[in-house]
Structure formats: structure tokens, C-alpha cells
Amino acid sequence: MAEKEFDLVDDYKSKVGYLKDHFTRMWTRFNFFLTIHSGLFFGTVVASEKDKWWIPFFGILVALLWYVFGAQDRFLVDLYRKEIEQAAEIIKSKYELSDYNYIGQTENMAGIQINKEIYQWRSKSFSTTKLAAMFPLAILVLWIIRALTRQS
């Protein structure tokens, strides 16, 4: 029986590790794409008019690719969080824990109250991890506008 109990906790720890590792990969990709777009933007400033016609089109392509990665990353964050919640509920039920908060829980936390202030708040519909997909869409719109308004 002790082996089964260890497996539940080990499973929970493993799922938390997947989420943590995924956050690292996700934000590394985010920074990589942000750096590319910063370079492209700089290119629109310093390149001659005849040489910079291709930059917005390349920016659109990279932004689309960034969006695909960001949307997939966001999906996995949601999946890993739900797996952690599920594992935590099993542990909570097995050990009859009434006030157990699991890793990644941001709502309905027993015994924890965090005040929302101008310098700290969280929006479920506009969370940081959703920026991984929303930010590239905003950049995509900017590149499309730039491509449509460029001087010929």
C-alpha cells in the first residue's frame, strides 16, 4: 500500500515538473521570437527604401510561426495545469485534506487571500501565459499594416 501512496505523490511531482519545464521552454521561445522581431523592426529603420520591402513580409511569416508556437504552448500549459489539478484532487480525497491548494491554482484557494492592487492583479481572460499567443497576433497585425502602407 505504501508503494501506491508514493506513486500518487510522485505522479503529482512529475506533473508539476512538466509544467515548470514547459514554462522555461515557452518563455525561451517567446524571447527568441521577440528578438527576431526587434531585429526586423530595426531593419525597417536602418535599411534603405529599396532594400526593406521584404522585411514586413518576413515579419508576417515569423509572426504567424510565433503564433502557432504560442497557441500550442498555451494549450499545453492548460493541459498540464488540469493534470496537476486532477492529481491533487486524488491526493486531497485520499488523505481527506479539506484545505489543500495545488501548484498552479489561482482561484478558490483555501486560506489564501491576495489583494488586487494597481501593482498586482490577475485576469483570467488576459493572463500572462495567454500572451504567448496573443502578443504574436498583435505583432502580426502591425506587420500587415506596415506591409499594406509601405511606400513603393
C-alpha positions as CSV (number, residue, x, y, z in Angstrom):
1,M,0.0,0.0,0.0
2,A,2.9,2.4,0.8
3,E,4.1,1.9,-2.8
4,K,0.8,3.1,-4.2
5,E,0.8,6.2,-2.0
6,F,4.3,7.0,-3.1
7,D,3.1,6.7,-6.8
8,L,0.4,9.3,-6.3
9,V,2.8,11.9,-4.8
10,D,5.4,11.0,-7.4
11,D,2.9,11.4,-10.2
12,Y,1.9,14.9,-8.8
13,K,5.6,15.9,-8.6
14,S,6.2,14.7,-12.1
15,K,3.3,16.7,-13.5
16,V,4.5,19.8,-11.7
17,G,7.9,19.3,-13.2
18,Y,6.4,19.0,-16.7
19,L,4.6,22.4,-16.2
20,K,7.8,24.0,-14.8
21,D,9.9,22.7,-17.7
22,H,7.3,23.8,-20.2
23,F,7.3,27.3,-18.8
24,T,11.0,27.5,-19.3
25,R,10.7,26.3,-22.9
26,M,7.7,28.6,-23.6
27,W,9.4,31.8,-22.4
28,T,12.7,30.9,-24.2
29,R,10.7,30.6,-27.4
30,F,8.9,33.9,-26.7
31,N,12.2,35.7,-26.1
32,F,13.7,34.2,-29.3
33,F,10.8,35.4,-31.4
34,L,10.7,38.8,-29.7
35,T,14.4,39.2,-30.5
36,I,13.8,38.3,-34.2
37,H,11.0,40.9,-34.4
38,S,13.1,43.5,-32.7
39,G,15.8,42.9,-35.3
40,L,13.2,43.2,-38.1
41,F,11.9,46.4,-36.7
42,F,15.4,47.8,-36.5
43,G,15.8,46.7,-40.2
44,T,12.8,48.9,-41.2
45,V,14.5,51.9,-39.6
46,V,18.1,51.5,-41.0
47,A,17.6,49.8,-44.3
48,S,17.3,51.8,-47.5
49,E,13.8,52.1,-49.0
50,K,14.8,49.8,-51.9
51,D,16.2,47.1,-49.6
52,K,13.4,47.0,-46.9
53,W,10.4,45.9,-49.0
54,W,10.8,42.3,-47.9
55,I,11.0,43.0,-44.1
56,P,7.2,43.3,-43.4
57,F,6.6,40.1,-45.4
58,F,9.2,38.2,-43.4
59,G,7.8,39.7,-40.2
60,I,4.3,38.4,-41.2
61,L,5.7,34.9,-41.8
62,V,7.7,34.9,-38.5
63,A,4.7,36.3,-36.5
64,L,2.5,33.5,-37.9
65,L,5.0,30.9,-36.9
66,W,5.3,32.6,-33.4
67,Y,1.5,32.5,-33.1
68,V,1.4,28.7,-33.8
69,F,4.1,28.0,-31.2
70,G,2.4,30.4,-28.7
71,A,-1.0,28.8,-29.2
72,Q,0.4,25.3,-28.8
73,D,2.4,26.4,-25.7
74,R,-0.8,27.9,-24.2
75,F,-2.7,24.6,-24.9
76,L,0.0,22.6,-23.1
77,V,0.0,25.0,-20.1
78,D,-3.7,24.5,-19.7
79,L,-3.4,20.7,-20.1
80,Y,-0.6,20.4,-17.6
81,R,-2.4,22.6,-15.1
82,K,-5.5,20.4,-15.4
83,E,-3.4,17.3,-14.9
84,I,-1.9,18.8,-11.8
85,E,-5.4,19.7,-10.5
86,Q,-6.6,16.2,-11.2
87,A,-3.7,14.6,-9.4
88,A,-4.1,17.0,-6.5
89,E,-7.8,16.2,-6.2
90,I,-7.0,12.5,-5.9
91,I,-4.4,13.1,-3.2
92,K,-6.8,15.5,-1.4
93,S,-9.5,12.9,-1.4
94,K,-7.3,10.0,-0.4
95,Y,-5.8,11.9,2.6
96,E,-9.1,13.7,3.4
97,L,-7.5,17.2,3.1
98,S,-10.1,19.9,3.2
99,D,-7.8,23.0,2.6
100,Y,-5.3,21.7,0.2
101,N,-4.1,24.1,-2.6
102,Y,-2.3,22.6,-5.6
103,I,0.5,24.1,-7.7
104,G,-0.9,26.4,-10.3
105,Q,-4.2,27.0,-8.5
106,T,-5.1,30.7,-8.9
107,E,-8.7,30.7,-7.7
108,N,-10.7,29.5,-4.7
109,M,-7.6,28.9,-2.7
110,A,-8.3,27.8,0.9
111,G,-6.8,30.1,3.5
112,I,-5.1,32.4,1.0
113,Q,-6.2,35.9,0.1
114,I,-4.3,38.1,-2.3
115,N,-5.5,41.7,-2.7
116,K,-5.7,43.1,-6.1
117,E,-3.9,46.4,-6.4
118,I,-2.6,48.7,-9.2
119,Y,0.7,46.9,-8.9
120,Q,-0.6,43.3,-8.6
121,W,-3.6,41.8,-10.2
122,R,-4.6,38.8,-12.4
123,S,-7.1,38.5,-15.1
124,K,-8.3,35.0,-16.1
125,S,-9.1,36.2,-19.7
126,F,-5.8,38.1,-20.1
127,S,-3.3,36.1,-18.2
128,T,0.5,36.1,-18.8
129,T,0.5,32.7,-20.4
130,K,-2.1,33.7,-22.9
131,L,0.3,36.5,-24.0
132,A,2.3,33.7,-25.6
133,A,-0.3,33.5,-28.3
134,M,-2.0,37.0,-28.1
135,F,1.2,39.0,-28.4
136,P,2.3,37.4,-31.8
137,L,-1.2,38.2,-33.1
138,A,-0.8,41.8,-32.3
139,I,2.7,41.9,-33.9
140,L,1.1,40.1,-37.0
141,V,-1.5,42.9,-37.3
142,L,1.3,45.5,-37.1
143,W,3.3,43.8,-39.8
144,I,0.2,43.5,-42.0
145,I,-0.5,47.3,-41.6
146,R,3.2,48.0,-42.4
147,A,3.1,45.8,-45.5
148,L,-0.1,47.5,-46.7
149,T,1.1,51.0,-46.1
150,R,4.7,50.8,-47.3
151,Q,5.9,53.2,-49.9
152,S,6.5,51.6,-53.3
